[in-house]
Amino acid sequence: MKKLLITIFGLAAFVAHAQQNDDWANLKRFDEANSKVPPPAPGEKRVIYMGDSITDFWIVADSVFFAGKAYYDRGISGQTTPQMLVRFREDVINLKPSVVVILAGINDIAQNTGPEKLENVAGNIESMAQLAQAAHIKVVISSTLPANRIPWRPAIDPTEKVIQLNQMLKDYADKNGIVYLDYYSAMVDAEKGLPKTLSGDGVHPSLAGYKAMEPLAEKAIAEALRRKK
């Protein structure tokens, strides 16, 4: 089962990379879906979940969480923060949400699009937050989930980089009055990784992992909506 999960997620990353050769940021992925999104209804508190495979697979693993809510999943498997930044206007700003929940970073640490300084990874997330604020969208910056191994990049040890990136994100959020959604502290195990009870491969949440994330996300969204900034 473990080998199967690694194969599935590795294939997903490969397919995503292949698709992006002609469309690096994968702007086409949600092009049709975005064209069908109506303007927000009066009083609607629309939320966009922006991210990579962890967000992409969320709606598949637990569609009930999204059903009946003004939630839109805009995660793309394999993506790094520069790719997300490129598509941020089309997949977030143009949909006119009240809140955006940004979850990213592990693929940058895995070097999916090449080596990156952690400062640049944090900077890309900060730039997304700034674009959202300029469009009067409330922001939730999520911590990167704990990981002490990367199945498709076994030579890379992500453990301390995840911790360092999260500290950068928290410092920025605290300094700028942005809600920081701390998945890491709620999900990390004694080895500074994602436990088997919450994940099949140590990176991507299982259904139990998403169930652990969901109340934290909804609490953070509610907090963001309460804030004036």
CYANA upper distance limits for C-alpha pairs under 8 A (distance plus 0.5 A):
  1 MET  CA      5 LEU  CA      6.73
  2 LYS  CA      6 ILE  CA      6.86
  2 LYS  CA    200 GLY  CA      7.40
  2 LYS  CA    201 ASP  CA      7.25
  3 LYS  CA      7 THR  CA      6.63
  4 LEU  CA      8 ILE  CA      6.63
  5 LEU  CA      9 PHE  CA      6.66
  5 LEU  CA    200 GLY  CA      7.43
  5 LEU  CA    201 ASP  CA      6.99
  6 ILE  CA     10 GLY  CA      6.35
  6 ILE  CA    151 PRO  CA      6.55
  6 ILE  CA    152 TRP  CA      7.62
  6 ILE  CA    201 ASP  CA      7.11
  7 THR  CA     11 LEU  CA      6.47
  8 ILE  CA     12 ALA  CA      6.67
  9 PHE  CA     13 ALA  CA      6.74
  9 PHE  CA    152 TRP  CA      8.38
 10 GLY  CA     14 PHE  CA      6.72
 10 GLY  CA    151 PRO  CA      8.32
 10 GLY  CA    152 TRP  CA      6.27
 11 LEU  CA     15 VAL  CA      6.54
 12 ALA  CA     16 ALA  CA      6.58
 12 ALA  CA     77 SER  CA      7.25
 12 ALA  CA     78 GLY  CA      7.85
 13 ALA  CA     17 HIS  CA      6.62
 13 ALA  CA     77 SER  CA      6.84
 13 ALA  CA     78 GLY  CA      5.35
 14 PHE  CA     18 ALA  CA      6.67
 15 VAL  CA     19 GLN  CA      6.62
 16 ALA  CA     20 GLN  CA      6.77
 16 ALA  CA     76 ILE  CA      8.46
 16 ALA  CA     77 SER  CA      6.87
 16 ALA  CA     78 GLY  CA      6.51
 16 ALA  CA     79 GLN  CA      8.39
 17 HIS  CA     21 ASN  CA      7.13
 17 HIS  CA     78 GLY  CA      7.61
 19 GLN  CA     23 ASP  CA      7.29
 19 GLN  CA     24 TRP  CA      8.34
 19 GLN  CA     26 ASN  CA      7.77
 20 GLN  CA     24 TRP  CA      4.66
 20 GLN  CA     25 ALA  CA      6.86
 20 GLN  CA     26 ASN  CA      6.07
 23 ASP  CA     27 LEU  CA      7.12
 23 ASP  CA     28 LYS  CA      7.86
 24 TRP  CA     83 GLN  CA      7.52
 25 ALA  CA     79 GLN  CA      8.42
 25 ALA  CA     83 GLN  CA      5.07
 25 ALA  CA     84 MET  CA      7.26
 25 ALA  CA     86 VAL  CA      6.73
 25 ALA  CA     87 ARG  CA      6.75
 26 ASN  CA     83 GLN  CA      8.34
 26 ASN  CA     87 ARG  CA      8.18
 27 LEU  CA     31 ASP  CA      7.07
 27 LEU  CA     87 ARG  CA      6.47
 27 LEU  CA     90 GLU  CA      8.18
 28 LYS  CA     32 GLU  CA      8.22
 30 PHE  CA     34 ASN  CA      6.24
 30 PHE  CA     74 ARG  CA      8.07
 30 PHE  CA     91 ASP  CA      7.65
 31 ASP  CA     35 SER  CA      6.85
 32 GLU  CA     36 LYS  CA      7.22
 33 ALA  CA     37 VAL  CA      7.23
 34 ASN  CA     90 GLU  CA      8.41
 34 ASN  CA     91 ASP  CA      7.61
 34 ASN  CA     95 LEU  CA      7.73
 37 VAL  CA     95 LEU  CA      7.54
 39 PRO  CA     95 LEU  CA      7.81
 39 PRO  CA     96 LYS  CA      7.81
 40 PRO  CA     44 GLU  CA      6.41
 40 PRO  CA     45 LYS  CA      8.44
 40 PRO  CA     46 ARG  CA      7.52
 40 PRO  CA     96 LYS  CA      7.53
 40 PRO  CA     97 PRO  CA      8.03
 44 GLU  CA     70 ALA  CA      7.74
 45 LYS  CA     70 ALA  CA      7.17
 45 LYS  CA     97 PRO  CA      7.50
 45 LYS  CA     98 SER  CA      5.90
 45 LYS  CA     99 VAL  CA      7.99
 46 ARG  CA     70 ALA  CA      5.32
 46 ARG  CA     71 TYR  CA      6.57
 46 ARG  CA     72 TYR  CA      8.35
 46 ARG  CA     96 LYS  CA      8.16
 46 ARG  CA     97 PRO  CA      5.09
 46 ARG  CA     98 SER  CA      5.68
 46 ARG  CA     99 VAL  CA      7.03
 47 VAL  CA     70 ALA  CA      6.70
 47 VAL  CA     71 TYR  CA      5.40
 47 VAL  CA     72 TYR  CA      6.78
 47 VAL  CA     97 PRO  CA      5.92
 47 VAL  CA     98 SER  CA      6.55
 47 VAL  CA     99 VAL  CA      5.37
 47 VAL  CA    100 VAL  CA      6.13
 47 VAL  CA    101 VAL  CA      7.85
 48 ILE  CA     71 TYR  CA      6.46
 48 ILE  CA     72 TYR  CA      5.38
 48 ILE  CA     73 ASP  CA      6.63
 48 ILE  CA     74 ARG  CA      7.25
 48 ILE  CA     92 VAL  CA      6.93
 48 ILE  CA     97 PRO  CA      6.88
 48 ILE  CA     99 VAL  CA      7.01
 48 ILE  CA    100 VAL  CA      5.30
 48 ILE  CA    101 VAL  CA      6.74
 49 TYR  CA     55 THR  CA      7.36
 49 TYR  CA     71 TYR  CA      7.85
 49 TYR  CA     72 TYR  CA      6.63
 49 TYR  CA     73 ASP  CA      5.47
 49 TYR  CA     74 ARG  CA      6.17
 49 TYR  CA     75 GLY  CA      7.38
 49 TYR  CA    100 VAL  CA      6.50
 49 TYR  CA    101 VAL  CA      5.41
 49 TYR  CA    102 ILE  CA      6.84
 49 TYR  CA    103 LEU  CA      8.26
 50 MET  CA     55 THR  CA      7.44
 50 MET  CA     73 ASP  CA      7.25
 50 MET  CA     74 ARG  CA      5.49
 50 MET  CA     75 GLY  CA      5.81
 50 MET  CA     84 MET  CA      8.40
 50 MET  CA     92 VAL  CA      8.06
 50 MET  CA    100 VAL  CA      7.39
 50 MET  CA    101 VAL  CA      6.46
 50 MET  CA    102 ILE  CA      5.44
 50 MET  CA    103 LEU  CA      6.81
 51 GLY  CA     55 THR  CA      5.82
 51 GLY  CA     56 ASP  CA      7.61
 51 GLY  CA     74 ARG  CA      7.03
 51 GLY  CA     75 GLY  CA      4.77
 51 GLY  CA     76 ILE  CA      6.95
 51 GLY  CA     79 GLN  CA      8.18
 51 GLY  CA     84 MET  CA      7.71
 51 GLY  CA    102 ILE  CA      6.47
 51 GLY  CA    103 LEU  CA      5.44
 51 GLY  CA    104 ALA  CA      5.92
 52 ASP  CA     56 ASP  CA      6.49
 52 ASP  CA     75 GLY  CA      5.18
 52 ASP  CA     76 ILE  CA      5.11
 52 ASP  CA     77 SER  CA      5.36
 52 ASP  CA     78 GLY  CA      6.49
 52 ASP  CA     79 GLN  CA      5.71
 52 ASP  CA     80 THR  CA      7.69
 52 ASP  CA    103 LEU  CA      7.82
 52 ASP  CA    104 ALA  CA      6.72
 52 ASP  CA    107 ASN  CA      8.33
 53 SER  CA     57 PHE  CA      6.23
 53 SER  CA     75 GLY  CA      6.56
 53 SER  CA     76 ILE  CA      5.96
 53 SER  CA     77 SER  CA      4.15
 53 SER  CA     78 GLY  CA      6.50
 53 SER  CA     79 GLN  CA      7.93
 53 SER  CA    204 HIS  CA      8.16
 54 ILE  CA     58 TRP  CA      6.79
 54 ILE  CA     75 GLY  CA      7.85
 54 ILE  CA     77 SER  CA      7.94
 54 ILE  CA    204 HIS  CA      6.24
 54 ILE  CA    205 PRO  CA      7.46
 55 THR  CA     59 ILE  CA      7.99
 55 THR  CA     73 ASP  CA      7.32
 55 THR  CA     74 ARG  CA      7.75
 55 THR  CA     75 GLY  CA      5.21
 55 THR  CA     76 ILE  CA      7.85
 55 THR  CA    103 LEU  CA      7.89
 56 ASP  CA     60 VAL  CA      8.22
 56 ASP  CA     73 ASP  CA      7.22
 56 ASP  CA     74 ARG  CA      7.20
 56 ASP  CA     75 GLY  CA      4.54
 56 ASP  CA     76 ILE  CA      5.77
 56 ASP  CA     77 SER  CA      6.50
 57 PHE  CA     61 ALA  CA      6.56
 57 PHE  CA     75 GLY  CA      8.29
 57 PHE  CA     77 SER  CA      8.41
 58 TRP  CA     62 ASP  CA      6.50
 58 TRP  CA     63 SER  CA      7.97
 58 TRP  CA    210 TYR  CA      7.40
 59 ILE  CA     63 SER  CA      5.15
 59 ILE  CA     65 PHE  CA      8.02
 59 ILE  CA     66 PHE  CA      7.18
 59 ILE  CA     73 ASP  CA      7.35
 61 ALA  CA    206 SER  CA      7.96
 61 ALA  CA    207 LEU  CA      6.31
 61 ALA  CA    210 TYR  CA      8.33
 62 ASP  CA     66 PHE  CA      8.12
 62 ASP  CA    207 LEU  CA      7.18
 62 ASP  CA    210 TYR  CA      7.95
 63 SER  CA     67 ALA  CA      6.70
 65 PHE  CA    214 GLU  CA      8.19
 66 PHE  CA     70 ALA  CA      8.24
 66 PHE  CA     71 TYR  CA      6.29
 66 PHE  CA     72 TYR  CA      8.13
 74 ARG  CA     91 ASP  CA      7.11
 78 GLY  CA    107 ASN  CA      6.89
 78 GLY  CA    112 ASN  CA      7.47
 79 GLN  CA     83 GLN  CA      6.71
 79 GLN  CA     84 MET  CA      7.37
 79 GLN  CA    107 ASN  CA      6.89
 79 GLN  CA    112 ASN  CA      7.92
 80 THR  CA     84 MET  CA      6.96
 80 THR  CA    104 ALA  CA      7.66
 80 THR  CA    105 GLY  CA      7.20
 80 THR  CA    106 ILE  CA      8.37
 80 THR  CA    107 ASN  CA      5.82
 80 THR  CA    108 ASP  CA      5.65
 80 THR  CA    112 ASN  CA      7.34
 80 THR  CA    113 THR  CA      7.34
 81 THR  CA     85 LEU  CA      6.52
 81 THR  CA    104 ALA  CA      7.01
 81 THR  CA    105 GLY  CA      7.12
 81 THR  CA    108 ASP  CA      7.32
 81 THR  CA    121 VAL  CA      6.82
 81 THR  CA    124 ASN  CA      6.36
 81 THR  CA    125 ILE  CA      7.18
 82 PRO  CA     86 VAL  CA      6.87
 82 PRO  CA    121 VAL  CA      8.33
 82 PRO  CA    124 ASN  CA      6.71
 83 GLN  CA     87 ARG  CA      7.11
 84 MET  CA     88 PHE  CA      6.33
 85 LEU  CA    124 ASN  CA      7.01
 85 LEU  CA    125 ILE  CA      8.13
 85 LEU  CA    127 SER  CA      7.98
 85 LEU  CA    128 MET  CA      6.55
 87 ARG  CA     91 ASP  CA      6.44
 88 PHE  CA     92 VAL  CA      5.86
 88 PHE  CA     93 ILE  CA      7.16
 88 PHE  CA    128 MET  CA      7.38
 89 ARG  CA     93 ILE  CA      5.20
 89 ARG  CA     94 ASN  CA      6.40
 90 GLU  CA     94 ASN  CA      5.87
 90 GLU  CA     95 LEU  CA      7.96
 91 ASP  CA     95 LEU  CA      7.27
 92 VAL  CA     96 LYS  CA      7.46
 92 VAL  CA     97 PRO  CA      7.61
 92 VAL  CA    100 VAL  CA      7.81
 93 ILE  CA     97 PRO  CA      7.61
 93 ILE  CA    132 ALA  CA      7.11
 93 ILE  CA    135 ALA  CA      7.35
 93 ILE  CA    137 ILE  CA      8.40
 96 LYS  CA    137 ILE  CA      8.13
 97 PRO  CA    137 ILE  CA      6.94
 98 SER  CA    136 HIS  CA      8.34
 98 SER  CA    137 ILE  CA      5.74
 98 SER  CA    138 LYS  CA      6.52
 98 SER  CA    225 LEU  CA      8.14
 99 VAL  CA    137 ILE  CA      5.94
 99 VAL  CA    138 LYS  CA      5.03
 99 VAL  CA    139 VAL  CA      6.18
 99 VAL  CA    140 VAL  CA      7.81
 99 VAL  CA    221 ILE  CA      7.45
 99 VAL  CA    224 ALA  CA      7.81
 99 VAL  CA    225 LEU  CA      7.85
100 VAL  CA    132 ALA  CA      8.13
100 VAL  CA    137 ILE  CA      7.40
100 VAL  CA    138 LYS  CA      6.89
100 VAL  CA    139 VAL  CA      5.72
100 VAL  CA    140 VAL  CA      6.65
101 VAL  CA    139 VAL  CA      6.77
101 VAL  CA    140 VAL  CA      5.21
101 VAL  CA    141 ILE  CA      6.65
101 VAL  CA    142 SER  CA      7.42
101 VAL  CA    221 ILE  CA      8.27
102 ILE  CA    125 ILE  CA      8.12
102 ILE  CA    139 VAL  CA      8.20
102 ILE  CA    140 VAL  CA      6.73
102 ILE  CA    141 ILE  CA      5.69
102 ILE  CA    142 SER  CA      6.31
103 LEU  CA    141 ILE  CA      7.22
103 LEU  CA    142 SER  CA      5.53
103 LEU  CA    143 SER  CA      7.31
103 LEU  CA    144 THR  CA      7.07
104 ALA  CA    125 ILE  CA      8.29
104 ALA  CA    142 SER  CA      8.14
104 ALA  CA    143 SER  CA      8.36
104 ALA  CA    144 THR  CA      6.62
105 GLY  CA    109 ILE  CA      6.88
105 GLY  CA    121 VAL  CA      7.22
105 GLY  CA    144 THR  CA      6.45
105 GLY  CA    162 VAL  CA      8.41
105 GLY  CA    165 LEU  CA      8.35
106 ILE  CA    110 ALA  CA      6.64
106 ILE  CA    144 THR  CA      7.06
106 ILE  CA    145 LEU  CA      8.31
106 ILE  CA    158 PRO  CA      8.44
106 ILE  CA    162 VAL  CA      7.87
107 ASN  CA    111 GLN  CA      6.64
107 ASN  CA    112 ASN  CA      6.07
108 ASP  CA    112 ASN  CA      6.58
108 ASP  CA    113 THR  CA      7.64
108 ASP  CA    114 GLY  CA      8.24
108 ASP  CA    115 PRO  CA      7.96
108 ASP  CA    116 GLU  CA      7.13
108 ASP  CA    121 VAL  CA      7.38
109 ILE  CA    115 PRO  CA      8.27
109 ILE  CA    116 GLU  CA      7.94
109 ILE  CA    118 LEU  CA      8.36
109 ILE  CA    158 PRO  CA      6.96
109 ILE  CA    161 LYS  CA      7.65
109 ILE  CA    162 VAL  CA      8.23
110 ALA  CA    150 ILE  CA      7.50
110 ALA  CA    153 ARG  CA      6.80
110 ALA  CA    156 ILE  CA      7.28
110 ALA  CA    158 PRO  CA      7.95
111 GLN  CA    115 PRO  CA      5.53
111 GLN  CA    116 GLU  CA      7.48
116 GLU  CA    120 ASN  CA      7.08
116 GLU  CA    121 VAL  CA      7.40
117 LYS  CA    121 VAL  CA      7.06
118 LEU  CA    122 ALA  CA      6.67
118 LEU  CA    161 LYS  CA      8.09
118 LEU  CA    164 GLN  CA      8.43
118 LEU  CA    165 LEU  CA      6.73
119 GLU  CA    123 GLY  CA      6.44
119 GLU  CA    165 LEU  CA      8.40
119 GLU  CA    168 MET  CA      8.44
120 ASN  CA    124 ASN  CA      6.61
121 VAL  CA    125 ILE  CA      7.09
121 VAL  CA    165 LEU  CA      8.40
122 ALA  CA    126 GLU  CA      6.62
122 ALA  CA    165 LEU  CA      7.17
122 ALA  CA    168 MET  CA      7.12
122 ALA  CA    169 LEU  CA      6.80
123 GLY  CA    127 SER  CA      6.53
124 ASN  CA    128 MET  CA      6.85
125 ILE  CA    129 ALA  CA      6.82
125 ILE  CA    141 ILE  CA      8.45
126 GLU  CA    130 GLN  CA      6.68
126 GLU  CA    169 LEU  CA      8.46
126 GLU  CA    172 TYR  CA      8.16
127 SER  CA    131 LEU  CA      6.66
128 MET  CA    132 ALA  CA      6.71
129 ALA  CA    133 GLN  CA      6.69
129 ALA  CA    139 VAL  CA      6.67
129 ALA  CA    141 ILE  CA      8.28
130 GLN  CA    134 ALA  CA      6.64
131 LEU  CA    135 ALA  CA      6.97
132 ALA  CA    136 HIS  CA      6.87
132 ALA  CA    137 ILE  CA      5.50
132 ALA  CA    138 LYS  CA      7.47
132 ALA  CA    139 VAL  CA      7.41
133 GLN  CA    137 ILE  CA      5.69
133 GLN  CA    138 LYS  CA      6.86
133 GLN  CA    139 VAL  CA      7.68
138 LYS  CA    224 ALA  CA      6.50
138 LYS  CA    225 LEU  CA      7.31
138 LYS  CA    229 LYS  CA      7.81
139 VAL  CA    178 ILE  CA      6.74
139 VAL  CA    179 VAL  CA      7.21
139 VAL  CA    224 ALA  CA      7.17
140 VAL  CA    178 ILE  CA      6.96
140 VAL  CA    179 VAL  CA      5.45
140 VAL  CA    180 TYR  CA      6.44
140 VAL  CA    181 LEU  CA      7.04
140 VAL  CA    220 ALA  CA      7.27
140 VAL  CA    221 ILE  CA      7.42
140 VAL  CA    224 ALA  CA      7.27
141 ILE  CA    169 LEU  CA      7.78
141 ILE  CA    173 ALA  CA      7.60
141 ILE  CA    178 ILE  CA      7.76
141 ILE  CA    179 VAL  CA      6.81
141 ILE  CA    180 TYR  CA      5.55
141 ILE  CA    181 LEU  CA      6.46
142 SER  CA    180 TYR  CA      6.32
142 SER  CA    181 LEU  CA      4.92
142 SER  CA    182 ASP  CA      6.65
142 SER  CA    183 TYR  CA      7.45
143 SER  CA    166 ASN  CA      5.88
143 SER  CA    169 LEU  CA      7.62
143 SER  CA    170 LYS  CA      8.22
143 SER  CA    180 TYR  CA      7.74
143 SER  CA    181 LEU  CA      6.53
143 SER  CA    182 ASP  CA      5.74
143 SER  CA    183 TYR  CA      6.31
143 SER  CA    184 TYR  CA      6.61
144 THR  CA    162 VAL  CA      6.95
144 THR  CA    165 LEU  CA      8.19
144 THR  CA    166 ASN  CA      6.81
144 THR  CA    183 TYR  CA      7.75
144 THR  CA    184 TYR  CA      7.10
145 LEU  CA    162 VAL  CA      8.18
145 LEU  CA    183 TYR  CA      6.54
145 LEU  CA    184 TYR  CA      5.55
145 LEU  CA    187 MET  CA      8.00
145 LEU  CA    188 VAL  CA      8.37
145 LEU  CA    194 LEU  CA      7.91
145 LEU  CA    203 VAL  CA      7.99
146 PRO  CA    159 THR  CA      7.87
146 PRO  CA    162 VAL  CA      7.20
146 PRO  CA    163 ILE  CA      8.41
146 PRO  CA    184 TYR  CA      5.92
146 PRO  CA    187 MET  CA      7.55
146 PRO  CA    188 VAL  CA      6.06
146 PRO  CA    192 LYS  CA      6.86
146 PRO  CA    193 GLY  CA      5.39
146 PRO  CA    194 LEU  CA      5.80
146 PRO  CA    203 VAL  CA      8.00
147 ALA  CA    158 PRO  CA      6.80
147 ALA  CA    159 THR  CA      6.28
147 ALA  CA    162 VAL  CA      7.67
147 ALA  CA    192 LYS  CA      7.23
147 ALA  CA    193 GLY  CA      4.77
147 ALA  CA    194 LEU  CA      6.03
147 ALA  CA    202 GLY  CA      6.61
147 ALA  CA    203 VAL  CA      6.28
148 ASN  CA    157 ASP  CA      6.81
148 ASN  CA    158 PRO  CA      6.07
148 ASN  CA    159 THR  CA      4.97
148 ASN  CA    191 GLU  CA      7.83
148 ASN  CA    192 LYS  CA      6.65
148 ASN  CA    193 GLY  CA      5.15
148 ASN  CA    194 LEU  CA      7.97
148 ASN  CA    202 GLY  CA      7.89
149 ARG  CA    154 PRO  CA      7.20
149 ARG  CA    156 ILE  CA      7.72
149 ARG  CA    157 ASP  CA      6.24
149 ARG  CA    158 PRO  CA      6.60
149 ARG  CA    159 THR  CA      7.67
149 ARG  CA    193 GLY  CA      8.10
149 ARG  CA    202 GLY  CA      7.20
149 ARG  CA    203 VAL  CA      8.10
150 ILE  CA    154 PRO  CA      6.09
150 ILE  CA    156 ILE  CA      7.35
150 ILE  CA    157 ASP  CA      7.78
150 ILE  CA    158 PRO  CA      7.66
150 ILE  CA    202 GLY  CA      7.83
150 ILE  CA    203 VAL  CA      7.29
151 PRO  CA    201 ASP  CA      7.49
151 PRO  CA    202 GLY  CA      8.34
158 PRO  CA    162 VAL  CA      6.47
159 THR  CA    163 ILE  CA      7.25
159 THR  CA    192 LYS  CA      7.10
159 THR  CA    193 GLY  CA      7.73
160 GLU  CA    164 GLN  CA      6.63
161 LYS  CA    165 LEU  CA      6.47
162 VAL  CA    166 ASN  CA      6.61
163 ILE  CA    167 GLN  CA      6.82
164 GLN  CA    168 MET  CA      6.93
165 LEU  CA    169 LEU  CA      6.79
166 ASN  CA    170 LYS  CA      6.54
167 GLN  CA    171 ASP  CA      6.54
168 MET  CA    172 TYR  CA      6.74
169 LEU  CA    173 ALA  CA      6.59
169 LEU  CA    180 TYR  CA      8.29
170 LYS  CA    174 ASP  CA      6.47
170 LYS  CA    180 TYR  CA      6.57
171 ASP  CA    175 LYS  CA      6.54
172 TYR  CA    176 ASN  CA      6.64
172 TYR  CA    178 ILE  CA      8.49
173 ALA  CA    177 GLY  CA      6.40
173 ALA  CA    178 ILE  CA      5.04
173 ALA  CA    179 VAL  CA      6.76
173 ALA  CA    180 TYR  CA      6.41
174 ASP  CA    178 ILE  CA      6.73
174 ASP  CA    179 VAL  CA      8.05
174 ASP  CA    180 TYR  CA      7.96
177 GLY  CA    229 LYS  CA      7.79
178 ILE  CA    224 ALA  CA      8.02
179 VAL  CA    220 ALA  CA      7.02
179 VAL  CA    223 GLU  CA      7.62
179 VAL  CA    224 ALA  CA      6.55
180 TYR  CA    220 ALA  CA      8.01
181 LEU  CA    216 LEU  CA      7.63
181 LEU  CA    217 ALA  CA      7.44
181 LEU  CA    220 ALA  CA      6.61
182 ASP  CA    186 ALA  CA      7.56
182 ASP  CA    216 LEU  CA      8.45
183 TYR  CA    187 MET  CA      6.65
183 TYR  CA    213 MET  CA      7.15
183 TYR  CA    216 LEU  CA      7.87
184 TYR  CA    188 VAL  CA      6.18
187 MET  CA    194 LEU  CA      6.89
187 MET  CA    195 PRO  CA      8.04
187 MET  CA    198 LEU  CA      8.26
187 MET  CA    212 ALA  CA      8.25
188 VAL  CA    192 LYS  CA      6.08
188 VAL  CA    193 GLY  CA      5.96
188 VAL  CA    194 LEU  CA      5.92
188 VAL  CA    195 PRO  CA      7.42
189 ASP  CA    193 GLY  CA      6.00
189 ASP  CA    194 LEU  CA      6.62
189 ASP  CA    195 PRO  CA      6.21
193 GLY  CA    202 GLY  CA      7.30
194 LEU  CA    198 LEU  CA      7.16
194 LEU  CA    199 SER  CA      6.96
194 LEU  CA    202 GLY  CA      5.66
194 LEU  CA    203 VAL  CA      7.12
195 PRO  CA    199 SER  CA      6.72
195 PRO  CA    202 GLY  CA      7.24
196 LYS  CA    200 GLY  CA      6.49
196 LYS  CA    201 ASP  CA      8.20
196 LYS  CA    202 GLY  CA      7.47
197 THR  CA    208 ALA  CA      7.60
197 THR  CA    209 GLY  CA      8.07
198 LEU  CA    205 PRO  CA      6.16
198 LEU  CA    206 SER  CA      5.95
198 LEU  CA    207 LEU  CA      7.94
198 LEU  CA    208 ALA  CA      5.80
198 LEU  CA    209 GLY  CA      4.65
198 LEU  CA    210 TYR  CA      8.38
199 SER  CA    203 VAL  CA      7.27
199 SER  CA    204 HIS  CA      6.33
199 SER  CA    205 PRO  CA      4.94
199 SER  CA    206 SER  CA      5.11
199 SER  CA    208 ALA  CA      8.19
199 SER  CA    209 GLY  CA      6.72
200 GLY  CA    204 HIS  CA      7.50
200 GLY  CA    205 PRO  CA      7.56
200 GLY  CA    206 SER  CA      6.69
205 PRO  CA    209 GLY  CA      5.04
205 PRO  CA    210 TYR  CA      6.42
206 SER  CA    210 TYR  CA      6.85
207 LEU  CA    211 LYS  CA      6.62
208 ALA  CA    212 ALA  CA      6.79
209 GLY  CA    213 MET  CA      6.89
210 TYR  CA    214 GLU  CA      6.56
211 LYS  CA    215 PRO  CA      8.02
212 ALA  CA    216 LEU  CA      7.92
213 MET  CA    217 ALA  CA      6.66
214 GLU  CA    218 GLU  CA      6.73
215 PRO  CA    219 LYS  CA      6.57
216 LEU  CA    220 ALA  CA      6.71
217 ALA  CA    221 ILE  CA      6.65
218 GLU  CA    222 ALA  CA      6.68
219 LYS  CA    223 GLU  CA      6.74
220 ALA  CA    224 ALA  CA      6.66
221 ILE  CA    225 LEU  CA      6.74
222 ALA  CA    226 ARG  CA      6.87
223 GLU  CA    227 ARG  CA      7.03
